[in-house]
Amino acid sequence: MTPERYQRIQLLADIASKLDPDRRRAYLNEQCAGDEALRRDVERLLAADERTDSFLEKPAMEKFAGILASDQPHGGRQPMVLPMVLNDRYSIERELGRGGFGVVYQALDLRLQPRRVVVKVLHPDIRHSGSLKTRFFREMEALARFETPHIVAILDQGETPDGNPFFVMEYVEGSELRRAMRTGRMDFARVARLMRQIGQAVSYAHDRHVFHRDLKPENIMLRVAAGDESAVLLDFGIATVKEWQPPTRGAKTAIIGTPAYMAPEQIEGEPSAASDIWALGVIAYEMLAGRQPFPVPYDKQTNAPLLTELYKMQRAGVQLKPTELCPDLPEAAQAAILRALVFDPQARHAQARDFGEELAEALTVERPHASSSAPTEIITPGIDERTATLSTIVRVQPESAEVVISFAAQDLSRALQIAERLRQAGVACWMADHAREVTSGDRSETVRAIKQCKVVLLLCSDAALQSNMVKQDLQLAWSHARSYLPLLIERIDFAEQAEYWLEGSQWIEATGEPPDYWLSQTLQSLSQSGVRFHDIELPTLPAGQAVPPIPLTRLDRSLQSLRRIARFTDRIWPLPAAARPRSANPAAIRGLGAPQEDAQHGYPLGSRVRLAIESDREGHLLLLDEGPERIIYCLCPSHFAPDSRLQPGCHLLPQRGALYDSFVVTGKPGREHLLAIVSDEPFGVNWMGGDPKKEPAKVLQPADIDALLTWAHSLGADRWTALSTYFEVIA
């Protein structure tokens, strides 16, 4: 039994125990309609309790935990057999996940310009459950009411060949808010921007009589488009639509949701718009303080949430104030959060947008920086992106900059703060205005800055290592033979991927370190490359904390350097020949694993391998392979892949219709390097190879490599991109 089902049984029994027999019967008829197993479980718990006390006044059913422990949830059958095309339009690619009543798939809309979509299908095991089927259609109707960029849009609906209903939603490119929160407290400007958007989206839903009831970081996506980050609400699967509420005053609804984000009245079975505001308060507390205000207690034997204990904690109020965990949090911001977490729903903000605006205003009030010795986090939070603009933080022209800061759009606040600290130390640094560059399509200032600078300071984060802007910066650094210095500003989710990205480089750890630590290291390393500090004395660290300066990673126009910058990607991976590639979100693919379940990085000699490449651009592919023998082959164009043209999406090599259907691992044990270049125009040299049986792929000579490097250097950095991966050849 899942904790969610146990939670629902527990709360239904709690409420039913307070009712007289006739009202109890009517209540259970309503709440358990179509789910006889649920009703039996509730009645068994009621029968086991001989006392009539409210469950909220005693330990939460610990003594009944064993009664339900052996029950198993329904749902062994698969809703669809893949591959499948629905309505002659939606090509189902893979399952993304499943919930209590639906299964979610990634699909490709084949009409017009092919695009990714999400298809949600009612689980066949609950087709005849009236209440759950109603909930499925309720989500469909709720989403149909919305037309805002901050709530996922519904695009279509229909039925599978077996008669299961489904609906189609937009595919949101990005990552969950939860992922952004994993590194601990988030910076104030980012929280302000996101909470303002989320509050507006929730109020938009409330204005259309829809209460979400399951707001949490996992149901909020962060989408980045044109350099801007925006929040998108997902999963209205348990939403309440006001017109459907029973007219009887005080009537109870089904008790479902995520315990950590459930308001007290939701636990009582009476959710309202105020319940969503409570959830926003929990989310904001967690974003700023790094933990939840009410840690949910769980039964040690059943792992079921003890909601009666949680309810008591909520009634007692927030015990650990946000400022105790985040001392520089403005008092006004704390007041807004605590008001959203008031036990009485009537005492909270009138609307979700009011909470979002109040919190955002409190977080964006300009404040002086804390002293350099006080903070324990990487940077001083709280610089407002609207007032502390690029022009006020970085006051140098591109041609005068000695240090260029390369960063992802999502890391703008941290980049501004790091730039300000370097400026205060006397460093002439410069950073691009990504939003303007994306809008105008003009990166000429960045080109001039990197061409003239001495060092590119690379702010390493999950977002940066997936950013096209950062990739272009590195390609410019390669073209102009500039050095770069990695500054790790957050823990990378996949350690193996980070190790490959930074292989051969040394980097400065800024995660969780006080500013003096990483600033001192950074300045010492920059000084070795000739960066001047205008007579500013370098900060010193206490005895025992001093470390030698980190050497910079020097780039030249060699193939080895080109392969080094190509590692900053996650869009190419090797697969066993029998595996099917799973087209994935380019912003979330991990070349060394993760959603590509079949990806491997070790293959015995004689095994057969295929290569999958995920491209976010149209262009021409040049794919090189270099094994332990240091022989370089051109795999595309070749008799394995004669067509070098590439469209956005997932591609499998060897190509369909080629003479070969896989690559055979030959040679000797060691590491096999793969380097792909996707360019706007073809290389212009025929490297197809000779006899397809004797030479299926051309062996490249030094003169060929020189011609390739000269050609890549002659192109603008925005007209090509390099991708790289590897696999180990095992004896």
PyMOL commands that set and color helices and strands:
alter all, ss='L'
color gray80, all
select helices_A, chain A and resi 3-16+21-31+36-48+55-57+62-68+124-126+130-144+177-181+188-207+217-219+242-244+259-261+264-267+273-289+307-316+322-325+331-340+345-347+352-363+390-393+398-400+409-424+434-440+444-452+464-466+468-479+495-501+515-528+559-566+702-714+717-719
alter helices_A, ss='H'
color red, helices_A
select strands_A, chain A and resi 84-86+90-98+102-109+115-122+154-159+165-170+175-176+210-211+220-225+228-233+240-241+403-406+429-431+455-460+483-488+508-509+553-554+572-576+602-604+608-615+619-626+632-636+645-646+649-653+663-664+670-679+698-699+720-730
alter strands_A, ss='S'
color yellow, strands_A
deselect
rebuild
show_as cartoon
